[in-house]
Amino acid sequence: MIANPDLARRSAALRQVLEQHRATGDRRRRLTDETVGALTDAGLLRALVPRRFGGGESDLPSIMAATSEIAKADPSAGWVVMILGSGAWLTGLFQPAAQEELYADGPDARVCTVLTPHATSRRVPGGWVLDGGWAPASGCLHSSWALLGFPLEDGAPGLALVPMGELSASDTWFTLGMRATGSNRLVGKDVFVPDHRVLALGPAVDGIRSTDEPRYRSALMPTLATYMIAPFLGIAAAVLEHVVAQADAKGIAFTRYGKRSDSTAFQLAVARAATNVDLVGMIADRSAATVDGHAAAGTHPDHVTRARIRQHTGHAVQLCLEAVDDLITASGASALADDHPLQGYLRDIHTAARHAVAAPATCAELFGRALLGVAPNITELI
């Protein structure tokens, strides 16, 4: 793993161009070419690609800080960076032959990911044949490969690495928020996937690896869940930044307050939100340190530790959601207007917060079961 604090600086430098193209991306339901080009030129989409192929092989804190900065300017762009970064990291778990095929043309090959096994499969000599539809495939409109979940012979989950040229994308992504992620449905018919491009998720989740590279021997679900915190933290931080900057710009209707900053209720709302943002930052730091610490030491976190990280992700997302809701409520009804800077953040975080990995009830249940030793748990993906 390579610590690269410069990634966050480069991300912050993109804020103006990302903000300029955010509305267009939202309207078109896909990131603009200018946005994707800026992210690519800054090295963000190859930050988790193995170093031997020209990637950054970044440590988790560095890429999380960078992704949060992107989400401040454009939540959809931050989400796509996180999804494509997760795809790049997952490719580091595959056999060398698959990685060499993927990065044959350089480190900027992009991989979207749908872990849920929305497919039927059959074993054939030398590989598998898949039929299915996979959604939501965030970032698929800017990807050259896809990592798709499918059932192995025993029904256990597997991942198939498939060129986008063998799939079609159905235009299905019509949503309240996160519109520019272009999270359409990928469809494949009689797609042959050779064995070297198949990964059994069970052994990978249990920490069985064929690599000595610390970045790619970190715990699977804790890595993905921890990284997911980054765009939520960026959104909440951006809303807090805006509300504080505009605190003296107007008063509060039907009161004598000429400035919102003079209102005790407004002060308390800002304090609560800022505390939540601080807490999420602490959760992110602790989870990332745990994940990368085990990877550096060559150890695998135990079941309870992995479940705790998943629970902390779910809780962090809820804290970010509460912070945004508190701040927008304190800002008044005008913040819900289509042309208000905060309205898009509200739509985006309420859409993203429904992601299954961060579902608060699911995260709490699997953590409680792990703490109490109740077996089997509700999922193997911990």
C-alpha positions as CSV (number, residue, x, y, z in Angstrom):
1,M,0.0,0.0,0.0
2,I,1.2,3.5,-0.9
3,A,0.2,6.5,1.2
4,N,-0.6,9.3,-1.2
5,P,-2.0,12.4,0.6
6,D,-1.5,14.3,-2.7
7,L,-4.6,12.5,-4.0
8,A,-6.9,14.6,-1.8
9,R,-5.1,17.8,-3.0
10,R,-5.6,16.9,-6.6
11,S,-9.3,16.0,-5.9
12,A,-9.9,19.4,-4.2
13,A,-8.4,21.1,-7.2
14,L,-11.1,19.7,-9.5
15,R,-13.9,21.2,-7.5
16,Q,-14.6,24.1,-9.9
17,V,-14.8,21.9,-13.1
18,L,-16.9,19.3,-11.3
19,E,-19.3,21.9,-10.0
20,Q,-19.6,23.3,-13.5
21,H,-20.7,20.0,-15.1
22,R,-22.7,18.7,-12.2
23,A,-26.1,20.0,-13.4
24,T,-25.5,18.7,-16.9
25,G,-24.6,15.2,-15.6
26,D,-27.7,15.2,-13.4
27,R,-29.9,16.1,-16.4
28,R,-28.3,13.6,-18.8
29,R,-28.2,10.9,-16.1
30,R,-24.5,10.3,-16.7
31,L,-21.2,12.0,-15.9
32,T,-20.1,14.4,-18.6
33,D,-17.0,13.5,-20.6
34,E,-15.3,16.6,-19.1
35,T,-15.9,15.2,-15.6
36,V,-14.6,11.7,-16.4
37,G,-11.6,13.2,-18.2
38,A,-10.7,15.4,-15.2
39,L,-11.0,12.4,-12.8
40,T,-8.9,10.3,-15.1
41,D,-6.2,12.9,-15.6
42,A,-5.9,13.4,-11.8
43,G,-5.2,9.6,-11.5
44,L,-8.3,9.0,-9.3
45,L,-9.7,6.2,-11.4
46,R,-6.5,4.2,-11.2
47,A,-5.6,4.9,-7.6
48,L,-6.5,1.3,-6.5
49,V,-5.1,-0.4,-9.6
50,P,-2.1,-2.7,-8.9
51,R,1.1,-0.8,-9.1
52,R,2.7,-3.3,-11.5
53,F,0.2,-2.2,-14.1
54,G,0.8,1.5,-13.6
55,G,-1.8,2.1,-10.9
56,G,-1.5,3.8,-7.6
57,E,-2.1,0.8,-5.2
58,S,-3.2,3.4,-2.7
59,D,-3.8,3.0,1.0
60,L,-7.4,3.3,2.2
61,P,-7.1,6.7,4.0
62,S,-5.7,8.4,1.0
63,I,-8.3,7.3,-1.5
64,M,-11.1,7.9,1.0
65,A,-9.9,11.5,1.5
66,A,-9.7,12.0,-2.2
67,T,-13.1,10.5,-2.9
68,S,-14.7,12.7,-0.2
69,E,-13.3,15.8,-1.9
70,I,-14.8,14.7,-5.2
71,A,-18.2,14.1,-3.5
72,K,-18.2,17.6,-2.1
73,A,-18.2,19.0,-5.6
74,D,-20.4,16.3,-7.2
75,P,-21.9,13.5,-5.2
76,S,-22.5,11.4,-8.3
77,A,-18.9,11.7,-9.4
78,G,-17.7,10.8,-5.9
79,W,-20.0,7.7,-6.0
80,V,-18.6,6.6,-9.4
81,V,-15.0,7.1,-8.2
82,M,-15.8,4.9,-5.2
83,I,-17.5,2.2,-7.3
84,L,-14.9,2.1,-10.0
85,G,-12.2,2.2,-7.3
86,S,-13.8,-0.8,-5.6
87,G,-13.8,-2.6,-8.9
88,A,-10.1,-1.8,-9.4
89,W,-9.4,-3.2,-6.0
90,L,-11.4,-6.3,-6.5
91,T,-9.5,-7.1,-9.7
92,G,-6.4,-7.4,-7.6
93,L,-7.9,-10.5,-6.0
94,F,-8.2,-12.3,-9.4
95,Q,-5.6,-14.6,-11.0
96,P,-2.7,-12.9,-12.7
97,A,-3.9,-13.9,-16.1
98,A,-7.2,-12.1,-15.6
99,Q,-5.4,-8.9,-14.4
100,E,-3.0,-9.0,-17.4
101,E,-5.9,-9.3,-19.8
102,L,-7.8,-6.5,-18.1
103,Y,-4.8,-4.0,-18.0
104,A,-3.3,-5.0,-21.3
105,D,-3.9,-1.5,-22.7
106,G,-2.8,0.3,-19.5
107,P,-4.0,1.2,-16.0
108,D,-7.0,3.3,-17.0
109,A,-9.3,0.3,-17.7
110,R,-12.4,0.9,-15.6
111,V,-14.4,-1.8,-13.9
112,C,-18.0,-1.4,-12.6
113,T,-19.3,-3.9,-10.1
114,V,-22.6,-5.5,-9.2
115,L,-22.0,-8.1,-6.5
116,T,-25.6,-9.4,-6.3
117,P,-25.9,-12.6,-8.3
118,H,-28.7,-11.6,-10.7
119,A,-28.0,-14.5,-13.1
120,T,-28.3,-18.1,-14.0
121,S,-25.1,-20.0,-14.8
122,R,-24.0,-23.3,-16.1
123,R,-20.6,-25.0,-15.9
124,V,-18.9,-25.7,-19.2
125,P,-15.4,-26.9,-20.1
126,G,-13.0,-24.2,-19.2
127,G,-15.4,-21.8,-17.5
128,W,-19.0,-20.7,-17.1
129,V,-21.9,-19.5,-19.3
130,L,-24.0,-16.7,-17.8
131,D,-27.4,-15.3,-18.6
132,G,-28.8,-12.4,-16.6
133,G,-29.4,-8.8,-15.9
134,W,-27.3,-6.9,-13.3
135,A,-28.3,-3.6,-11.7
136,P,-27.6,-1.0,-10.5
137,A,-24.3,-0.9,-12.4
138,S,-23.0,2.5,-11.3
139,G,-20.3,3.8,-13.6
140,C,-21.1,1.3,-16.3
141,L,-21.4,4.0,-19.0
142,H,-17.7,4.8,-18.5
143,S,-16.4,1.2,-18.0
144,S,-14.6,-1.2,-20.2
145,W,-15.2,-4.2,-17.9
146,A,-17.8,-5.4,-15.4
147,L,-17.5,-7.5,-12.3
148,L,-20.8,-9.4,-12.0
149,G,-22.2,-11.7,-9.3
150,F,-23.4,-15.1,-10.2
151,P,-24.1,-18.5,-8.5
152,L,-21.4,-21.1,-8.6
153,E,-22.3,-24.9,-8.8
154,D,-23.1,-25.1,-5.1
155,G,-25.1,-21.9,-5.1
156,A,-22.2,-20.0,-3.4
157,P,-21.6,-16.5,-4.7
158,G,-19.0,-15.9,-7.4
159,L,-17.8,-12.9,-9.4
160,A,-17.2,-12.9,-13.1
161,L,-15.0,-10.4,-14.9
162,V,-16.7,-9.6,-18.3
163,P,-15.7,-7.2,-21.1
164,M,-18.4,-4.6,-21.6
165,G,-18.4,-5.4,-25.3
166,E,-20.1,-8.7,-24.4
167,L,-22.9,-6.9,-22.5
168,S,-25.6,-4.4,-23.2
169,A,-26.8,-1.6,-21.0
170,S,-30.5,-1.0,-20.6
171,D,-31.5,2.7,-19.9
172,T,-33.2,2.0,-16.6
173,W,-31.7,4.6,-14.2
174,F,-34.5,7.1,-13.4
175,T,-34.2,8.1,-9.8
176,L,-34.7,10.9,-7.2
177,G,-31.0,11.4,-6.8
178,M,-27.5,10.2,-7.8
179,R,-28.8,10.5,-11.3
180,A,-25.4,11.1,-13.0
181,T,-24.1,7.8,-11.8
182,G,-25.7,6.2,-14.8
183,S,-26.5,3.1,-12.8
184,N,-28.2,1.3,-15.6
185,R,-29.0,-2.4,-16.0
186,L,-26.4,-4.6,-17.7
187,V,-27.7,-7.5,-19.7
188,G,-25.8,-10.6,-20.8
189,K,-26.9,-13.6,-22.9
190,D,-24.8,-16.8,-23.2
191,V,-21.8,-14.9,-21.9
192,F,-18.8,-17.3,-21.7
193,V,-16.4,-16.5,-18.8
194,P,-13.2,-18.5,-18.6
195,D,-12.1,-19.9,-15.3
196,H,-9.2,-17.4,-14.9
197,R,-11.8,-14.6,-14.9
198,V,-13.9,-16.1,-12.1
199,L,-13.5,-15.4,-8.3
200,A,-15.2,-17.5,-5.6
201,L,-16.4,-14.9,-3.1
202,G,-16.6,-17.3,-0.1
203,P,-12.8,-17.9,0.1
204,A,-12.1,-14.3,-0.7
205,V,-14.3,-13.1,2.2
206,D,-12.6,-15.6,4.5
207,G,-9.2,-14.1,3.7
208,I,-7.8,-16.7,1.4
209,R,-5.5,-14.9,-1.0
210,S,-3.0,-15.9,-3.7
211,T,-1.1,-12.6,-3.4
212,D,1.5,-11.1,-1.0
213,E,0.6,-7.5,-1.8
214,P,-0.8,-5.9,1.3
215,R,-3.4,-3.8,-0.6
216,Y,-5.0,-6.9,-2.1
217,R,-4.9,-9.1,1.0
218,S,-7.1,-6.7,3.1
219,A,-10.5,-8.1,4.3
220,L,-12.9,-7.9,1.4
221,M,-16.2,-6.6,2.8
222,P,-14.5,-4.4,5.4
223,T,-12.5,-2.8,2.6
224,L,-15.6,-2.1,0.5
225,A,-17.8,-1.0,3.4
226,T,-15.2,1.3,4.8
227,Y,-14.6,2.9,1.4
228,M,-18.3,3.5,1.0
229,I,-18.3,6.0,3.8
230,A,-16.2,8.4,1.8
231,P,-18.9,9.9,-0.6
232,F,-21.4,10.2,2.3
233,L,-18.8,12.1,4.4
234,G,-18.1,14.4,1.4
235,I,-21.8,15.2,0.9
236,A,-22.4,16.0,4.6
237,A,-19.2,18.1,4.8
238,A,-20.2,20.1,1.7
239,V,-23.6,20.9,3.1
240,L,-22.2,21.9,6.4
241,E,-19.6,24.1,4.6
242,H,-22.3,25.9,2.6
243,V,-24.7,26.4,5.5
244,V,-22.0,27.9,7.7
245,A,-20.8,30.2,4.9
246,Q,-24.3,31.5,4.3
247,A,-25.3,31.8,8.0
248,D,-25.3,35.6,7.9
249,A,-26.8,36.0,4.5
250,K,-30.5,36.0,5.6
251,G,-32.7,35.9,8.6
252,I,-35.4,33.5,9.8
253,A,-38.9,34.2,8.6
254,F,-41.5,35.2,11.1
255,T,-38.9,35.9,13.8
256,R,-36.8,39.0,14.7
257,Y,-33.6,37.3,13.7
258,G,-32.0,39.3,10.9
259,K,-29.2,36.7,10.7
260,R,-29.7,33.0,11.2
261,S,-26.4,32.8,13.0
262,D,-28.0,34.7,15.9
263,S,-30.6,32.1,16.4
264,T,-30.0,29.5,19.2
265,A,-32.0,26.9,17.3
266,F,-29.8,27.4,14.2
267,Q,-26.6,27.3,16.3
268,L,-27.7,24.0,17.9
269,A,-28.6,22.5,14.5
270,V,-25.1,23.5,13.1
271,A,-23.4,22.1,16.2
272,R,-25.3,18.8,15.9
273,A,-24.5,18.4,12.3
274,A,-20.9,19.3,12.7
275,T,-20.6,16.8,15.5
276,N,-22.0,14.1,13.3
277,V,-19.6,14.9,10.5
278,D,-16.7,14.8,13.0
279,L,-17.9,11.4,14.3
280,V,-18.2,10.0,10.8
281,G,-14.6,11.1,10.2
282,M,-13.5,9.3,13.3
283,I,-15.4,6.1,12.3
284,A,-13.8,6.3,8.8
285,D,-10.3,6.8,10.2
286,R,-10.7,3.9,12.7
287,S,-12.2,1.5,10.2
288,A,-9.5,2.3,7.6
289,A,-6.7,1.9,10.1
290,T,-8.1,-1.5,11.2
291,V,-8.5,-2.7,7.6
292,D,-5.0,-1.5,6.5
293,G,-3.4,-2.5,9.7
294,H,-4.5,-6.2,9.3
295,A,-3.4,-6.1,5.7
296,A,0.0,-4.8,6.5
297,A,0.5,-7.4,9.3
298,G,-0.7,-10.2,7.0
299,T,-3.6,-11.0,9.4
300,H,-7.3,-11.3,8.8
301,P,-9.8,-9.6,11.2
302,D,-12.0,-11.9,13.1
303,H,-15.8,-12.3,12.4
304,V,-16.8,-9.8,15.1
305,T,-14.4,-7.2,14.0
306,R,-15.6,-7.5,10.4
307,A,-19.2,-7.3,11.5
308,R,-18.4,-4.2,13.6
309,I,-16.9,-2.5,10.6
310,R,-20.1,-3.2,8.6
311,Q,-22.2,-1.8,11.5
312,H,-20.0,1.3,11.7
313,T,-20.5,1.9,8.0
314,G,-24.3,1.7,8.4
315,H,-24.2,4.1,11.4
316,A,-21.9,6.5,9.7
317,V,-24.3,6.8,6.7
318,Q,-27.2,7.5,9.1
319,L,-25.1,10.2,10.9
320,C,-24.4,11.9,7.5
321,L,-28.1,11.7,6.6
322,E,-29.1,13.2,9.9
323,A,-26.5,16.0,9.5
324,V,-27.8,16.9,6.0
325,D,-31.5,16.8,7.1
326,D,-30.8,19.0,10.2
327,L,-28.9,21.6,8.1
328,I,-31.4,21.8,5.3
329,T,-34.3,22.0,7.8
330,A,-32.4,24.8,9.6
331,S,-31.9,26.6,6.2
332,G,-35.7,26.8,5.6
333,A,-38.0,25.8,2.7
334,S,-36.0,27.8,0.1
335,A,-33.3,25.0,0.3
336,L,-35.8,22.7,-1.4
337,A,-36.0,24.8,-4.6
338,D,-34.7,23.3,-7.8
339,D,-32.1,26.0,-8.2
340,H,-30.9,26.0,-4.6
341,P,-27.3,24.5,-4.1
342,L,-28.4,22.2,-1.3
343,Q,-31.4,20.5,-3.0
344,G,-29.2,18.3,-5.1
345,Y,-27.2,17.1,-2.1
346,L,-30.5,16.2,-0.3
347,R,-31.7,14.1,-3.2
348,D,-28.3,12.5,-3.7
349,I,-27.7,11.4,-0.1
350,H,-31.3,10.1,0.4
351,T,-30.9,8.0,-2.7
352,A,-27.4,6.7,-1.8
353,A,-28.3,6.0,1.8
354,R,-30.6,3.2,0.6
355,H,-27.7,1.1,-0.6
356,A,-28.0,-2.5,0.8
357,V,-24.5,-2.5,2.3
358,A,-25.3,0.4,4.5
359,A,-28.9,-0.6,5.4
360,P,-29.0,0.2,9.2
361,A,-31.2,-2.7,10.3
362,T,-29.2,-5.3,8.3
363,C,-25.9,-3.9,9.6
364,A,-27.2,-3.9,13.2
365,E,-28.6,-7.4,13.0
366,L,-25.5,-9.0,11.6
367,F,-23.4,-7.2,14.2
368,G,-25.7,-8.3,17.0
369,R,-25.6,-11.9,15.8
370,A,-21.8,-11.8,15.6
371,L,-21.5,-10.4,19.1
372,L,-23.9,-13.0,20.5
373,G,-22.4,-15.9,18.6
374,V,-25.7,-16.7,16.8
375,A,-25.1,-18.9,13.8
376,P,-25.6,-18.9,10.9
377,N,-25.5,-15.2,10.4
378,I,-27.8,-13.5,7.8
379,T,-25.1,-13.3,5.2
380,E,-21.6,-14.6,4.5
381,L,-20.5,-11.3,3.1
382,I,-19.1,-9.8,6.3
